Amino acid sequence: ASEGLRNPPPFKQSLFFVRHLVRPHPPNSIMPPKKSAGGKKVAPTPSIAKKAAAPVKAVNPLFEKRPKSFGIGGALPPKKPLNRFVKWPKYVRLQRQKRVLQQRLKVPPALNQFTKALDKNTAGNLFKLMMKYRPEDKAEKKERLLAQAAAEKDGKTFESKKPICVKFGLNHVTYLIEQGKAQLVLIAHDVDPIELVVWLPALCRKMNVPYAIVKGKARLGALVHQKNAAALAITAVKNEVRCLLTFAYYSLPQKCATTVGR
């Protein structure tokens, strides 16, 4: 028995070392001491720091509050705008996209000048002047030809003078500017494609011809009995309305003093 205690088996030796070498920690070092139930109490919030009660809103007895219920069988829901869900035509989408691009991109001066059209009052005076020199329509032309035929039938000489009227057509207007015969040129601001008339203001400045950019190719077309007109020109005016033409020269932003005395 004494030999067994002196030389214990291997598994007993391991238990011996674990028991005598690895000592457990004292109980105070493992768990913190428990606090007593009677600790310090937190002081209450002072009355000044408390939020003031919301003021009572005065209710008018004449107007009774009637809230709507949008549940099943209740009030109809408010209508929502459906513009975002509409599939607009292609031409509407294109003109809106073009507008956004013109606002966001840097536009060169040659194109930007077409956004600065003539003001309403000055444009109105110009159109009044143009209305006095509208070209003849189909009915007036028919009457003139019938009168000429009747005069020739009777053996009379029919005197026909060249009428003073507004000239239209892009090629015709360009020719008049190059020849120096145009006294006033009106250019539409919404010609599409804009490359058709983008060079016309520069040509007018070079030839010392007064010009103005006005709103509406359709409005210019109505003066000459057409749907649209890109540009109009006046080559001559009568003496009684020459003062109107002179006033128009001085009211234009691009005025040329060399042409006022014509």
Buried (B, 14 or more C-beta within 10 A) or exposed (E): EEEEEEEEEEEEEEEEEEEEEEEEEEEEEEEEEEEEEEEEEEEEEEEEEEEEEEEEEEEEEEEEEEEEEEEEEEEEEEEEEEEEEEEEEEEEEEEEEEEEEEEEEEBEEEEEBBEEBBEEEBBEBBBEBBEBBBBEEEEEEEEBEEEEEEBEEEEEEEEEEEEEBBBBBBEEBBBBBEEEBBBBBBBBBBBEEEEEBBEBBEBBEEBEBBBBBBBBBEBBBBBBEBEBBBBBBBBEBEEEEEEBBBBBBEBBEBBBEEBEEB
